[in-house]
Amino acid sequence: MERHTVVGIPEGLHARTAARFARLAADQPVPVRISRSSGPGGSGGPGDEPGEPVDAASILAVMMLGADAGTPVTLHVPDDAADAQDASAALDVLEEFLAAGPVLTDPGR
């Protein structure tokens, strides 16, 4: 199962947002992978080519995507990973995160 979306987080998937995304992916009942997609904003320059899917639960792998705001990405769940309902729910959660982005506030400040 796949889901195509665009990174809507103003900061992109870098540092804190990549860490939060990876933790959210790790909390899902199915393994999820993420890759850059071709499409609007995803072609036309070096580093914008579609890539191999990486483990969405890996902070380093997510950061290495170099997905800035507006980058099209594809979320992948293996067809044999779980039932379709779990896979769809996991993709819904991660797509919502990517579209809306987290509120980046530090409660310690």
N, C-alpha and C positions, 0 to 999 in steps of 0.2 A: 504494500500500500504506500502511496506517495501523496504528498501535499505540497503544492507550489505556493510560495508566498514571497513577500518582499520585507526586508528588514526595515521596520519603521522607527526603530530606536534611534534618536538623534545622534547618540555617541557611537552607534554601530555595535558590533559584537567584539568589544575590546575590554580587557581587564575586568572591571566589576560586572559589567553586563554579561560577558562571556562566562564568568564564574557563576552568576545567578542562573543563567540559561542552562549551564552544565549540571548544576545541582537539581534544577527542575527536571531535566531530562533523566537524570539518575533516579529520581523519585517515581518515574512512570513504571507501570507494570510490564512494559514491553521494551526491548532495546530499540533505540532510535538513532539513526544516523542523519547527518546533514551534509549537503553539498551546495556549492555555488551553482546557479542555473544560468543558462543563456536567456536572454530576453531583454526587455527595456532596462537599461542601466547595467546590464550584465555583459555587455560586449563592447568592443571598440578600443580596448587598451590592454597592455600587459597585465597579467594577473586577473583579468576578468573572464577568462575562459571557464567553462564548466569544469568541475573537478570531480575527483573520486569522492564518494561519501566517506565521512569520518565519524567517529563515535561522538555523538552529541553530548555524552556524559563526561567527555574529556575536556577540561578547561583549555589545555594547551592546543588540542586539535581544533577547537572552536575558534580560538584566537588566531590560529594559523590560516583560517579561511580568509582573513582580512576583509570581512563583510562589513562595509560601511553602511550608513543609512541609504536606503534605496537599492541595495544589492538584492537581486532575486536569488532565492535559495529554495532548495527542495528538501523536505523532511521525508525520511524513508523508514518504514517498519517492515521487516521481513514478513512475507506472507505466512510463513509457518511459525511466527513468533508467538502468537496468541490468537484469541478469537477477534473477529473484526470489530466488535464493540470496544474492547480494550485498546486496540490499535487506533481506532478513530478518536476515542476520548483522549489518548495521549497526544495525538496530532493536534486536536483542538486546543489543548492546554498550551502546547509549545507555539502553535501558530498565533494564539492570542498574545502570548508574551512578546513574540517578535513584532507583531503589528503595533501593539500599544506601547510596549516597553515598560520597564520598571520605573517606579518613582525613586530617583537616586537622592535619597536624603540620608544623612548620617545622624542617627539619634543621639550619638555621643557628643555632638557639637552644639 
